[in-house]
Amino acid sequence: MKKLSIKSENYQYIENSFREWLDVLGYAPSTVYQLPTHIRELFYYLEQKGITHINQVDTKQIKEFYNQLKTRTNQRFGGGLSNAYLNKHLQALYKFSDYLRQSGRLILPRLNIEWEANDTEEITYLTQDEIKELFAATYGFNEGTKLEPLNIRDRAILSIFYGCGLRRNEGFSIDINDINFDRRIVHVRKGKAYKERFVPFNKANAKYLEEYLYDCRPVLVMDKREEAFFISQRGKRMESQSMGLRLKLLQQRTDNIALQQKNVRLHVLRHSIATHLLQNGMSLEKISRFLGHSSLESTQVYTHIVEAEKNGTEPILKPQAYDNITRYPYAQLHEDER
């Protein structure tokens, strides 16, 4: 995309201010660069329409801009713009609306533009039975040897990334003091865009985490001053890549050939718990807060998964009664949790 020239000083100022706002919030450098660049396209479109000040902008004009964007030809490859590219523009428009609202420059009604279907990658998730198989794979291996603590650590890894639905970097960054067993919550201090949140966990996960913390971690850690929750065999903070490799090992330990052939990554565990909570009847709003999504649109992708299952052979679980937002129920893995 060529660099468009914006004549309006007001638009130039707003673009720079939007960029600074994203930077202060801690977004990645690529995001800080790309989103204002997409908004510059909106400004260029508005200038062609004779609209040269942000106070003249409304949601109708923004929607008209996006609709003409969908009809634009891909200059490099021909055909229309990809859905992935259009979704990047939508992300910019939604985030720009948030900026205008929070800065008090302009209060716009919600855009309510639907996200384009993902035409690049399908979401992979595991069934509840497959999750049980991963937990079962942590038993019966290396028992009675020096490697047995690794099995205990594997169960804690599953509890954090599936039971709590943490992102890869969030789980990697967890420290001992971030887990409160009395309240059964994990304090995520380094979430996406540096956002903090509190994530609950159930009794079964509490058991696995406590078992790891008190029986396994002391065997692995070398420096007693180390604050990291997950410790590697070298006695230091465990890398997220190593956690992913342990997950792959558990996958291959199962007797489920279909499961063994799936592309299972740490983020697949996050997709799985989100899907299972939705199957069990939890509202999108609660799941969105649980996952730490900045907008409900990011969570709505899981509705497509469940709807697809309703038309297929995968059974949908009956809705359950849920406690308040601070105590999330999870897919039940053990009889004592039922």
C-alpha positions in Angstrom: 0.0 0.0 0.0 1.5 3.3 -1.0 1.8 6.1 1.5 -1.2 8.3 1.1 -0.9 12.1 1.5 -3.3 13.6 4.0 -3.8 17.4 3.7 -5.9 18.0 6.8 -3.8 19.1 9.7 -6.6 17.8 12.0 -6.3 14.3 10.5 -2.5 14.4 10.7 -2.7 15.3 14.4 -5.3 12.6 15.2 -3.2 10.0 13.4 -0.1 10.8 15.4 -2.2 11.0 18.6 -3.7 7.6 17.9 -0.3 6.1 17.3 1.0 7.5 20.7 -2.1 6.1 22.4 -1.4 2.6 21.1 2.2 2.9 22.1 1.3 4.0 25.7 -1.0 1.0 26.0 1.9 -1.3 25.2 0.9 -2.6 21.8 3.5 -4.3 19.7 5.6 -2.0 17.5 4.1 -3.6 14.3 0.6 -2.8 15.6 1.6 0.8 16.6 2.7 1.3 13.0 0.0 -0.6 11.1 -3.2 0.5 12.7 -2.7 4.3 12.2 -1.6 3.5 8.6 -5.0 1.8 8.0 -6.7 4.8 9.5 -4.8 7.1 7.1 -6.7 5.3 4.3 -10.0 6.3 6.0 -8.8 9.9 6.3 -7.8 9.9 2.6 -11.3 8.6 1.7 -13.0 11.2 3.8 -11.0 14.0 2.3 -12.1 13.0 -1.2 -15.6 13.4 0.1 -14.9 16.9 1.4 -14.9 15.8 5.1 -11.7 17.3 6.6 -12.3 17.4 10.4 -12.9 14.5 12.8 -16.0 16.2 14.2 -17.7 15.7 10.9 -17.2 11.9 10.9 -20.0 9.5 11.8 -20.4 5.7 11.7 -22.3 5.8 8.4 -19.3 7.3 6.6 -17.0 4.8 8.2 -19.2 1.9 7.0 -19.3 3.4 3.5 -15.5 3.5 3.6 -15.3 -0.2 4.6 -17.9 -1.2 2.0 -15.9 0.4 -0.8 -12.8 -1.3 0.6 -14.4 -4.7 0.2 -14.9 -3.9 -3.6 -11.3 -2.8 -4.1 -9.1 -4.9 -6.3 -5.8 -6.5 -5.0 -3.3 -4.6 -7.1 -0.6 -7.2 -6.6 -2.4 -10.5 -7.1 -5.7 -9.5 -8.7 -9.1 -10.3 -7.4 -10.5 -8.8 -4.2 -8.8 -8.1 -0.9 -8.4 -11.1 1.4 -10.6 -11.5 4.4 -7.5 -11.4 6.6 -6.5 -8.0 5.2 -10.1 -6.7 5.6 -10.1 -7.9 9.2 -6.9 -5.9 9.9 -8.8 -2.8 8.7 -11.7 -3.7 10.9 -9.4 -4.1 13.9 -8.0 -0.6 13.1 -11.5 0.9 12.8 -12.7 -0.7 16.1 -9.6 0.3 18.0 -9.7 3.8 16.5 -13.3 4.1 17.7 -12.2 3.1 21.2 -9.5 5.8 21.0 -11.9 8.5 20.0 -14.3 7.5 22.7 -11.7 7.2 25.5 -9.9 10.5 24.5 -13.3 12.3 24.4 -12.6 13.6 20.9 -15.7 11.9 19.4 -18.4 9.6 20.8 -19.4 7.2 18.0 -22.1 4.5 18.2 -20.7 1.0 17.9 -19.8 0.1 14.3 -21.5 -3.3 14.4 -19.6 -4.4 11.3 -19.3 -8.2 11.2 -15.8 -9.7 11.0 -14.9 -11.5 7.8 -14.7 -15.3 7.8 -11.1 -16.5 8.5 -9.9 -17.7 5.1 -6.4 -18.6 6.2 -6.6 -20.9 9.3 -9.3 -22.9 11.1 -9.3 -23.0 14.8 -8.1 -26.3 16.2 -9.5 -27.4 19.6 -9.7 -30.7 21.5 -12.8 -32.4 22.8 -13.3 -32.9 26.5 -12.5 -36.6 26.1 -9.2 -35.7 24.4 -8.3 -33.3 27.3 -9.0 -36.2 29.7 -6.6 -38.4 27.7 -3.8 -35.8 28.0 -4.2 -35.7 31.7 -4.3 -39.5 31.8 -1.0 -39.5 29.8 0.8 -37.8 32.7 0.3 -41.0 34.8 2.2 -44.3 34.5 5.4 -42.9 33.0 8.7 -42.7 34.9 7.0 -43.4 38.2 9.5 -44.1 41.0 12.3 -42.5 39.0 14.0 -39.0 39.1 11.8 -38.1 36.1 8.5 -38.5 38.0 8.3 -34.8 39.0 8.1 -34.0 35.3 4.7 -35.8 35.1 3.5 -33.6 38.0 4.7 -30.5 36.2 2.9 -31.6 33.1 -0.4 -31.7 34.9 0.3 -28.2 36.2 1.0 -27.0 32.7 -2.4 -28.5 31.5 -4.1 -26.8 34.4 -2.7 -23.4 33.5 -3.1 -23.5 29.8 -6.4 -25.4 29.6 -7.9 -25.0 33.1 -7.2 -21.2 33.1 -7.1 -20.6 29.4 -3.8 -18.6 29.5 -1.9 -17.4 26.4 1.5 -18.9 25.9 3.4 -15.8 27.2 1.0 -15.4 30.1 1.7 -18.9 31.3 5.5 -18.5 30.8 5.4 -15.3 32.9 3.5 -16.7 35.9 5.4 -16.4 39.2 4.7 -18.2 42.5 3.0 -15.2 44.1 0.6 -14.9 41.1 -1.3 -17.9 42.3 -3.7 -17.5 45.2 -4.9 -20.9 46.4 -7.2 -19.5 49.1 -9.3 -17.6 46.5 -8.4 -20.0 43.7 -7.3 -17.3 41.2 -4.3 -16.7 39.0 -3.2 -13.0 38.7 -2.1 -12.5 35.1 0.2 -9.5 35.3 1.5 -9.6 31.7 -1.5 -10.1 29.5 -1.9 -9.0 26.0 -1.2 -5.3 25.6 0.0 -5.3 29.2 -3.5 -5.8 30.5 -3.9 -7.4 33.9 -6.7 -9.8 34.9 -7.7 -12.4 37.5 -8.4 -15.9 36.3 -10.2 -18.5 38.5 -9.5 -22.2 38.6 -11.4 -25.2 40.0 -10.7 -27.7 42.7 -9.1 -30.3 40.4 -6.7 -27.7 39.0 -5.9 -26.4 42.5 -4.9 -30.0 43.4 -2.6 -30.3 40.5 -1.0 -26.8 41.0 -0.5 -27.4 44.7 1.0 -30.8 44.1 3.5 -29.3 41.6 4.3 -26.3 43.8 5.0 -28.3 47.0 6.2 -31.7 45.8 7.8 -31.1 42.4 9.1 -27.5 42.1 11.4 -27.8 45.1 13.1 -30.7 43.4 13.7 -28.8 40.2 14.6 -25.3 41.3 18.3 -24.5 42.0 18.1 -21.0 43.3 15.6 -20.7 46.2 15.2 -17.0 45.2 13.8 -17.9 41.8 10.2 -16.6 41.5 9.2 -18.4 38.3 6.3 -20.8 38.8 7.3 -23.3 36.1 10.9 -24.5 36.5 12.9 -26.4 33.9 15.2 -29.3 34.4 18.1 -26.8 34.5 16.5 -25.2 37.6 15.5 -21.9 35.9 12.3 -20.5 34.4 10.9 -22.9 31.9 10.7 -21.7 28.4 7.3 -21.7 26.6 8.8 -23.7 23.8 9.7 -26.4 26.3 6.2 -26.5 27.6 4.9 -26.9 24.0 7.3 -29.9 23.6 6.0 -31.5 26.8 2.4 -31.1 25.4 3.5 -32.8 22.2 5.0 -35.7 24.3 1.7 -36.2 26.1 -0.1 -36.1 22.8 2.0 -39.0 21.5 1.7 -41.0 24.8 -2.1 -41.4 24.2 -3.5 -44.3 22.3 -5.8 -42.0 20.3 -4.5 -41.9 16.8 -6.8 -39.0 15.8 -5.5 -37.0 18.7 -1.9 -37.8 17.8 -2.4 -36.4 14.3 -3.8 -33.1 15.5 -1.6 -30.0 15.5 -1.7 -29.5 19.3 -0.1 -26.4 20.6 -0.4 -24.5 23.9 -2.9 -22.1 22.3 -5.1 -25.0 21.3 -5.7 -25.7 25.0 -6.9 -22.1 25.3 -9.2 -22.6 22.3 -10.5 -25.8 23.8 -11.5 -24.4 27.2 -13.3 -21.5 25.5 -15.2 -23.9 23.3 -16.1 -26.2 26.2 -17.4 -23.3 28.3 -19.6 -22.1 25.4 -20.8 -25.7 24.9 -21.8 -25.8 28.6 -23.8 -22.6 28.3 -21.6 -19.9 29.6 -22.3 -16.5 28.1 -19.9 -14.9 25.6 -19.5 -11.9 27.9 -18.1 -14.1 30.7 -15.9 -16.1 28.3 -14.5 -12.9 26.9 -13.6 -11.6 30.4 -12.1 -15.1 31.2 -9.9 -15.1 28.2 -8.9 -11.4 28.5 -10.3 -10.4 25.2 -10.4 -6.6 24.5 -13.7 -6.9 22.6 -16.5 -9.4 22.3 -15.9 -9.8 18.6 -12.7 -11.7 19.4 -14.8 -14.3 21.3 -17.5 -14.7 18.8 -15.4 -17.0 16.6 -16.2 -19.8 19.0 -19.9 -19.5 18.3 -19.1 -20.7 14.7 -17.5 -23.8 16.1 -20.4 -24.7 18.3 -22.9 -23.9 15.5 -21.0 -26.2 13.1 -21.1 -29.0 15.7 -24.8 -28.7 16.0 -25.1 -29.6 12.3 -22.6 -32.4 12.6 -22.1 -35.5 14.8 -20.3 -33.9 17.8 -22.6 -34.0 20.9 -23.3 -30.8 22.6 -23.3 -30.8 26.4 -26.3 -29.7 28.3 -26.1 -26.2 29.8 -25.2 -26.0 33.5 -26.0 -23.5 36.2 -23.1 -21.2 36.8 -21.8 -19.3 39.8 -20.9 -15.6 39.6 -18.2 -14.3 37.4 -15.4 -14.8 39.9 -15.9 -18.6 40.0 -15.9 -20.2 36.6 -17.0 -23.8 36.3 -14.9 -25.9 33.9 -15.3 -29.0 31.9 -15.4 -31.7 34.6 -12.4 -33.9 34.5 -12.9 -36.0 37.7 -15.7 -37.6 39.6 -15.1 -35.6 42.7 -15.7 -32.4 40.7 -19.1 -33.5 39.4 
